[in-house]
Amino acid sequence: MTCSLTSLWSPDLAVGSVALDRRNRDVFEQLAAAGSQIERLDAANLTRWLRATYTQFETLLLEEEAELAEIAYPELDFHRKLHEQARAIIRTARLQLARPDSAELVAVLARDSCAALSFWLMRHVIDVDKLFFPYIDARYRVA
């Protein structure tokens, strides 16, 4: 199965926090790597790679929430509810990984879940994350 995913990261997605922008870029790159991982890994190793990728994505969400809490972002509770959408994608994918499936089904899950998370992250950064830029502490601002 040939599968190619393209990173959706671009400098236009930068929110102004050097650390958050780097983490976002890294997650976009990790998600885009699903295509090459599908091509080179067997089902067991692809499953391990997917679990690590989901953990990396969840860590991104937690770190962002912690950063927003630190700056007393007034819409933090709403922001967490939006993050729940991505967590639901990950929960569903993890449940599917728990079933013994064929290599083909694991590859489809890798492609579909990584594409869905990448698209979710792009929309989230554009529609939501750019709104909290005015609240980011001066130490995080890009000069």
Secondary structure per residue as TSV (DSSP state, phi and psi in degrees):
chain	resnum	aa	ss	phi	psi
A	1	M	-	360.0	119.9
A	2	T	-	-88.3	130.4
A	3	C	-	-142.0	126.2
A	4	S	-	-128.7	126.6
A	5	L	-	-119.7	141.6
A	6	T	-	-107.7	138.4
A	7	S	-	-65.4	132.5
A	8	L	-	-89.9	2.0
A	9	W	-	-68.7	138.9
A	10	S	-	-149.3	158.7
A	11	P	G	-57.7	-22.9
A	12	D	G	-64.5	-17.7
A	13	L	G	-87.2	-2.9
A	14	A	-	-63.8	134.5
A	15	V	-	-101.0	-10.4
A	16	G	S	111.5	-11.6
A	17	S	-	-95.7	114.9
A	18	V	H	-56.1	-44.5
A	19	A	H	-65.9	-47.2
A	20	L	H	-66.4	-40.5
A	21	D	H	-62.5	-39.7
A	22	R	H	-65.3	-44.0
A	23	R	H	-63.4	-43.6
A	24	N	H	-59.6	-47.4
A	25	R	H	-59.4	-44.1
A	26	D	H	-61.6	-40.2
A	27	V	H	-68.6	-41.5
A	28	F	H	-58.2	-43.0
A	29	E	H	-65.4	-41.6
A	30	Q	H	-61.9	-45.4
A	31	L	H	-63.1	-40.1
A	32	A	H	-67.1	-24.0
A	33	A	T	-71.4	-8.4
A	34	A	H	-54.7	-40.7
A	35	G	H	-57.2	-49.0
A	36	S	H	-69.5	-33.2
A	37	Q	H	-66.3	-39.0
A	38	I	H	-60.2	-40.4
A	39	E	H	-69.1	-32.4
A	40	R	H	-108.7	-14.5
A	41	L	-	-107.3	148.1
A	42	D	-	-77.6	175.0
A	43	A	H	-59.9	-41.5
A	44	A	H	-65.5	-45.4
A	45	N	H	-72.0	-34.5
A	46	L	H	-65.1	-38.7
A	47	T	H	-61.4	-44.2
A	48	R	H	-62.7	-43.1
A	49	W	H	-62.3	-43.1
A	50	L	H	-62.4	-44.7
A	51	R	H	-59.6	-42.1
A	52	A	H	-65.6	-38.4
A	53	T	H	-65.0	-42.7
A	54	Y	H	-63.3	-40.1
A	55	T	H	-63.4	-41.8
A	56	Q	H	-60.9	-41.7
A	57	F	H	-65.6	-45.2
A	58	E	H	-62.2	-36.8
A	59	T	H	-63.4	-41.5
A	60	L	H	-56.2	-46.6
A	61	L	H	-62.9	-45.2
A	62	L	H	-63.5	-42.3
A	63	E	H	-65.5	-39.7
A	64	E	H	-64.3	-44.0
A	65	E	H	-62.0	-40.6
A	66	A	H	-64.2	-41.9
A	67	E	H	-63.4	-41.3
A	68	L	H	-68.3	-36.3
A	69	A	H	-65.0	-39.7
A	70	E	H	-61.7	-33.6
A	71	I	T	-96.8	9.2
A	72	A	T	56.5	46.0
A	73	Y	-	-61.5	123.6
A	74	P	T	-68.4	-17.9
A	75	E	T	-107.2	26.4
A	76	L	H	-61.3	-42.8
A	77	D	H	-61.8	-42.1
A	78	F	H	-65.0	-40.0
A	79	H	H	-61.3	-41.7
A	80	R	H	-62.6	-38.4
A	81	K	H	-63.0	-38.4
A	82	L	H	-66.2	-39.3
A	83	H	H	-62.1	-27.8
A	84	E	H	-60.7	-28.4
A	85	Q	H	-61.4	-44.7
A	86	A	H	-68.5	-39.4
A	87	R	H	-62.3	-33.8
A	88	A	H	-65.9	-39.4
A	89	I	H	-60.6	-44.3
A	90	I	H	-67.2	-43.9
A	91	R	H	-58.6	-45.4
A	92	T	H	-61.7	-44.4
A	93	A	H	-64.4	-41.0
A	94	R	H	-63.8	-38.5
A	95	L	H	-62.8	-40.2
A	96	Q	H	-67.7	-34.5
A	97	L	H	-68.5	-26.1
A	98	A	H	-71.4	-19.7
A	99	R	S	-84.3	141.7
A	100	P	-	-73.6	108.4
A	101	D	-	-120.6	171.2
A	102	S	-	-74.9	163.4
A	103	A	H	-58.9	-37.1
A	104	E	H	-61.9	-43.4
A	105	L	H	-69.3	-35.9
A	106	V	H	-65.0	-39.6
A	107	A	H	-63.7	-43.0
A	108	V	H	-63.3	-43.6
A	109	L	H	-61.2	-42.9
A	110	A	H	-60.0	-49.6
A	111	R	H	-61.9	-50.6
A	112	D	H	-67.6	-44.3
A	113	S	H	-70.3	-39.1
A	114	C	H	-68.0	-38.1
A	115	A	H	-65.2	-43.6
A	116	A	H	-63.7	-43.1
A	117	L	H	-67.6	-38.1
A	118	S	H	-64.0	-45.6
A	119	F	H	-65.1	-42.4
A	120	W	H	-59.0	-46.0
A	121	L	H	-63.7	-42.3
A	122	M	H	-59.9	-49.4
A	123	R	H	-62.8	-39.4
A	124	H	H	-64.3	-44.7
A	125	V	H	-63.3	-46.4
A	126	I	H	-66.8	-47.1
A	127	D	H	-85.2	-24.9
A	128	V	T	-125.7	-54.7
A	129	D	G	-61.0	-34.3
A	130	K	G	-65.6	-18.2
A	131	L	G	-72.9	-26.6
A	132	F	G	-88.1	-0.4
A	133	F	G	-52.3	-44.8
A	134	P	G	-60.6	-19.3
A	135	Y	G	-92.4	-9.5
A	136	I	S	-69.0	131.1
A	137	D	-	-56.9	146.9
A	138	A	G	-53.9	-29.8
A	139	R	G	-66.6	-17.9
A	140	Y	G	-98.6	-10.3
A	141	R	S	-70.4	143.5
A	142	V	-	-78.7	132.1
A	143	A	-	-74.6	360.0
